Amino acid sequence: QVQLVESGGGLVQPGGSLRLSCATSGFTFRSYVMAWVRQAPGKGREWIAEINSGGGSEYYADSVNGRFKISRDNAKNILYLEMNSLKPEDTAVYYCSLNTLLGQGTQVTVSS
């Protein structure tokens, strides 16, 4: 079955960086658009970044554009999210997304 397993979250100070990973299995990873979404405490789910199957096209929400970078390794079936210049408002659970399917999420907390 399809599995999406996120990792790399944690506590970071404002202005810091983190790199999230999503290990995938159970489907032909290289054939699918993949995305990252997040959900902050008390808020709805927010789409933040998407990458096409070949990795040549990326799309970002305005809230993260210029600070986050989505990438993928189709040989290893892994999706990444590089997050820089983190802000307290980036605090959320981050999910790897395949269409409407999400992983279990990884917590990112930005706080001094």
C-alpha positions in Angstrom: 0.0 0.0 0.0 1.0 3.6 -0.4 3.2 4.9 2.4 4.3 8.5 3.1 6.7 8.9 6.0 7.8 12.4 7.0 10.8 13.2 9.1 13.1 16.1 9.9 10.9 18.3 12.0 11.8 19.9 15.3 12.3 23.0 17.3 14.2 25.8 15.6 14.8 29.5 16.4 13.4 32.2 14.2 15.6 32.7 11.2 16.8 29.1 11.3 16.5 26.3 8.8 15.2 22.8 8.6 15.1 20.2 6.0 12.1 17.8 5.9 12.1 14.5 4.1 9.2 12.2 3.0 10.1 8.6 2.3 7.6 7.0 0.0 6.7 3.5 -1.1 3.9 1.6 -2.7 3.5 3.6 -5.9 5.5 4.8 -8.8 6.9 7.9 -7.2 8.5 9.3 -10.4 5.1 9.5 -12.1 3.3 11.7 -9.7 3.0 15.3 -8.7 3.9 15.7 -5.0 3.2 18.4 -2.5 3.7 19.6 1.0 0.9 21.0 3.1 0.8 22.2 6.7 -1.6 22.7 9.4 -1.0 25.3 12.2 -2.6 25.0 15.6 -6.3 26.0 15.4 -6.1 26.6 11.6 -7.1 24.8 8.5 -4.8 22.9 6.2 -2.6 25.1 3.9 -1.0 23.9 0.7 2.5 25.4 0.5 4.5 23.8 -2.2 4.2 21.4 -5.2 6.6 19.8 -7.6 5.9 18.0 -10.9 6.8 14.4 -11.5 10.1 15.2 -13.2 11.1 17.8 -10.7 11.4 20.6 -13.3 8.5 22.7 -12.1 7.9 24.0 -8.6 5.0 26.1 -7.2 4.8 27.8 -3.9 2.3 29.6 -1.7 3.0 33.3 -1.2 3.5 32.7 2.5 6.7 30.6 1.8 7.8 31.7 -1.6 11.5 32.7 -1.6 12.1 30.9 1.7 11.2 27.3 1.1 12.3 25.0 -1.7 10.7 21.7 -2.7 12.7 19.0 -4.4 12.6 15.3 -5.1 14.9 12.4 -5.7 13.1 10.0 -8.1 15.9 7.4 -7.7 15.4 7.2 -4.0 11.6 7.9 -3.9 12.0 10.8 -1.5 10.4 14.2 -1.4 12.2 17.1 0.4 11.3 20.5 1.7 14.2 22.9 2.5 12.9 25.6 4.9 15.0 28.8 5.5 14.4 32.1 7.3 11.8 30.3 9.4 9.2 32.5 11.3 7.1 31.7 14.3 4.1 31.6 11.9 5.6 28.6 10.2 4.9 26.6 13.3 2.7 23.7 12.1 2.5 20.0 11.4 3.9 19.5 7.9 2.6 16.7 5.7 3.8 15.1 2.5 0.9 14.8 0.0 0.0 12.5 -2.9 -3.2 13.8 -4.3 -5.5 13.7 -1.2 -3.4 11.2 0.7 -1.2 12.6 3.5 1.5 11.1 5.7 1.5 11.2 9.5 3.1 14.5 9.5 6.2 16.0 11.3 6.0 18.9 13.8 7.9 22.1 13.1 8.1 24.6 15.9 9.7 28.0 15.4 10.3 29.7 18.7 13.0 31.5 20.6 
